[in-house]
Amino acid sequence: MFSGAQISLYPMSDDFVGIILKAIKALDPYRPHFRIETDDVSTLIAGPPEQLFPAMRDLFVAAAQSGVHCTLSAAVSRGCPGEPDSPLCTPQTDMPDLPLLQRIGAAREAVTLAPRTGQVIAAQFSLYPLGVGHHMDEIYGCIDFLKSSGVFDRAKNFCTRLAGDAGPVFATLSEAFLRFGAPEGHVALDLTVSANSPSPNAPR
């Protein structure tokens, strides 16, 4: 399997370089498990699928704690048939192929155990379980989970909005990514996260 995320971090500040370089240090604990490649557009983190969202959480929270408006954009994928299998991406935890209702329950339970960070964020994402004959069943199951996750905000055109503490929000994103779609199938997720937005409807 190959799993990874192409991520771009955008602090809305004249000191964006300093904020980004400081935030990148939050990835240090993950470096032994990841291949990390950076260019002028984005950073690839490739590694165990269950570590992708904790790493993005820690990176984004480190930047958001600067107090400036920050956004993160990510394209996340697992099981892409166009990428070579990598031992680095072997899941570190067993994720059994359970019936849909059991997966929804397991996802809810995992979110309740998520650590709190003290950083309020908003996120919107779209999930694409590719190559699954009953992909709409997986999507509807994921929606059922999201609505009971505790961080569901609302449905939007083409995506779902989450809001709340970064810990449960990123845990919800991770569970959506890991538990819906075939365990060995191709699943993609498109994500935008925001914190400290000056917009009037931003979460406080």
C-alpha positions as CSV (number, residue, x, y, z in Angstrom):
1,M,0.0,0.0,0.0
2,F,1.0,3.6,-0.5
3,S,-0.5,6.3,1.8
4,G,0.4,10.0,2.0
5,A,-0.7,13.6,1.9
6,Q,0.4,16.6,-0.2
7,I,0.0,19.5,2.2
8,S,0.4,23.3,1.9
9,L,0.4,25.6,5.0
10,Y,-0.5,29.3,4.6
11,P,-0.1,31.7,7.6
12,M,-1.6,35.1,6.7
13,S,1.3,37.1,8.1
14,D,4.4,39.0,7.0
15,D,6.3,36.5,9.2
16,F,5.0,33.5,7.3
17,V,8.4,32.0,6.8
18,G,9.1,32.1,10.6
19,I,5.7,30.6,11.4
20,I,6.1,27.8,8.9
21,L,9.6,26.9,9.9
22,K,8.6,26.8,13.6
23,A,5.5,24.7,12.8
24,I,7.5,22.2,10.8
25,K,9.4,21.3,14.0
26,A,6.1,19.7,15.1
27,L,6.8,17.0,12.5
28,D,10.0,15.9,14.1
29,P,8.5,13.0,16.2
30,Y,7.0,11.6,13.0
31,R,10.1,11.7,10.8
32,P,11.3,8.2,11.7
33,H,8.0,6.9,10.3
34,F,7.6,9.2,7.3
35,R,9.2,10.1,4.0
36,I,9.0,13.9,3.9
37,E,9.7,15.8,0.6
38,T,9.2,19.6,0.3
39,D,9.2,21.8,-2.8
40,D,8.0,25.3,-3.7
41,V,4.3,24.1,-3.9
42,S,3.7,21.5,-1.2
43,T,5.1,19.0,1.2
44,L,4.6,15.3,0.8
45,I,4.3,13.2,3.9
46,A,4.2,9.5,3.1
47,G,3.9,6.9,5.8
48,P,1.5,4.8,7.9
49,P,-2.1,6.0,7.1
50,E,-3.1,6.3,10.8
51,Q,-0.3,8.7,11.4
52,L,-1.1,11.2,8.6
53,F,-3.8,13.2,10.4
54,P,-2.0,13.4,13.8
55,A,1.0,14.8,12.0
56,M,-1.1,17.3,10.1
57,R,-2.9,18.2,13.4
58,D,0.4,18.9,15.2
59,L,1.8,20.9,12.2
60,F,-1.4,23.0,11.9
61,V,-1.9,23.6,15.6
62,A,1.7,24.8,15.9
63,A,1.1,27.3,13.2
64,A,-2.3,28.4,14.4
65,Q,-1.0,29.0,17.9
66,S,0.8,32.0,16.5
67,G,-2.6,33.7,16.6
68,V,-2.6,34.6,12.9
69,H,-5.1,33.4,10.4
70,C,-3.8,30.1,9.0
71,T,-5.1,27.7,6.5
72,L,-3.9,24.2,5.5
73,S,-4.8,22.5,2.2
74,A,-4.2,18.8,1.7
75,A,-4.8,16.0,-0.8
76,V,-4.7,12.7,1.1
77,S,-4.7,9.3,-0.4
78,R,-4.3,5.6,0.5
79,G,-4.1,2.6,-1.8
80,C,-3.6,4.5,-5.0
81,P,-3.0,2.0,-7.8
82,G,-0.7,4.4,-9.5
83,E,1.8,4.5,-6.7
84,P,4.3,1.7,-5.8
85,D,3.7,-0.2,-2.6
86,S,6.0,1.0,0.2
87,P,6.9,-0.8,3.5
88,L,7.0,2.7,5.1
89,C,3.2,2.9,4.5
90,T,2.3,-0.3,6.3
91,P,-0.5,0.4,8.8
92,Q,0.8,0.3,12.4
93,T,-2.5,-0.8,13.8
94,D,-4.9,-3.5,12.7
95,M,-8.0,-2.1,11.0
96,P,-10.4,-5.1,10.5
97,D,-12.9,-5.2,7.6
98,L,-16.0,-4.9,9.8
99,P,-19.6,-4.4,8.6
100,L,-20.5,-0.7,8.0
101,L,-22.5,-0.2,11.2
102,Q,-19.7,-1.6,13.4
103,R,-17.2,0.7,11.6
104,I,-19.4,3.7,12.3
105,G,-19.5,2.7,16.0
106,A,-15.7,2.2,16.2
107,A,-15.2,5.6,14.5
108,R,-17.4,7.4,17.1
109,E,-15.6,5.7,20.0
110,A,-12.2,6.7,18.6
111,V,-13.2,10.4,18.4
112,T,-14.3,10.4,22.0
113,L,-10.8,9.4,23.0
114,A,-9.1,12.2,20.9
115,P,-6.8,14.5,22.9
116,R,-7.8,18.2,23.2
117,T,-5.4,20.8,21.9
118,G,-7.1,24.1,23.0
119,Q,-7.0,25.3,19.4
120,V,-10.4,25.9,17.8
121,I,-10.5,25.2,14.0
122,A,-12.9,24.8,11.1
123,A,-12.4,22.3,8.3
124,Q,-14.2,21.2,5.2
125,F,-13.5,18.0,3.3
126,S,-14.7,15.6,0.7
127,L,-14.2,11.8,0.8
128,Y,-13.8,9.7,-2.3
129,P,-13.9,5.9,-1.8
130,L,-12.7,4.9,-5.3
131,G,-13.1,1.5,-6.9
132,V,-15.9,0.3,-4.5
133,G,-19.0,-1.1,-6.0
134,H,-21.2,0.3,-3.3
135,H,-19.3,3.5,-2.8
136,M,-22.5,5.5,-1.9
137,D,-23.2,3.1,1.0
138,E,-19.7,4.0,2.3
139,I,-20.3,7.7,1.8
140,Y,-23.7,7.6,3.5
141,G,-22.2,5.6,6.4
142,C,-19.5,8.2,6.7
143,I,-22.1,10.9,6.8
144,D,-23.9,9.1,9.6
145,F,-20.7,9.0,11.6
146,L,-19.9,12.6,10.9
147,K,-23.3,13.8,12.2
148,S,-22.7,12.1,15.5
149,S,-19.0,12.9,15.8
150,G,-19.5,16.0,18.0
151,V,-17.7,18.3,15.5
152,F,-20.2,18.2,12.6
153,D,-21.1,21.7,11.6
154,R,-23.1,21.4,8.4
155,A,-23.2,19.9,4.9
156,K,-22.1,22.2,2.1
157,N,-22.1,21.8,-1.6
158,F,-19.6,19.0,-2.5
159,C,-18.2,18.8,1.0
160,T,-18.9,18.6,4.8
161,R,-17.9,21.3,7.3
162,L,-16.5,20.4,10.8
163,A,-15.7,22.8,13.6
164,G,-14.3,22.5,17.1
165,D,-11.1,21.7,18.9
166,A,-8.4,20.5,16.6
167,G,-8.0,17.2,18.4
168,P,-11.5,15.8,17.8
169,V,-11.7,17.5,14.3
170,F,-8.5,15.8,13.0
171,A,-9.5,12.5,14.7
172,T,-12.9,12.7,12.9
173,L,-11.1,13.3,9.6
174,S,-8.7,10.4,10.3
175,E,-11.6,8.0,11.1
176,A,-13.4,9.0,7.9
177,F,-10.3,8.4,5.9
178,L,-9.4,5.0,7.5
179,R,-12.8,3.3,8.1
180,F,-14.8,4.1,5.0
181,G,-14.0,2.5,1.7
182,A,-12.4,-0.8,1.1
183,P,-9.4,-1.5,3.5
184,E,-7.1,-2.2,0.6
185,G,-9.0,0.0,-1.9
186,H,-8.1,3.5,-3.1
187,V,-9.5,6.2,-0.9
188,A,-8.9,10.0,-1.5
189,L,-9.7,12.9,0.7
190,D,-9.6,16.6,-0.2
191,L,-9.2,18.9,2.9
192,T,-9.1,22.6,3.8
193,V,-8.5,23.7,7.4
194,S,-8.7,27.2,8.9
195,A,-8.0,28.8,12.2
196,N,-8.2,32.4,13.6
197,S,-10.2,33.5,10.6
198,P,-11.4,37.1,10.7
199,S,-14.7,36.1,9.0
200,P,-17.8,36.8,11.1
201,N,-18.9,33.2,11.1
202,A,-15.6,31.7,12.1
203,P,-15.7,29.4,15.2
204,R,-14.5,31.0,18.4
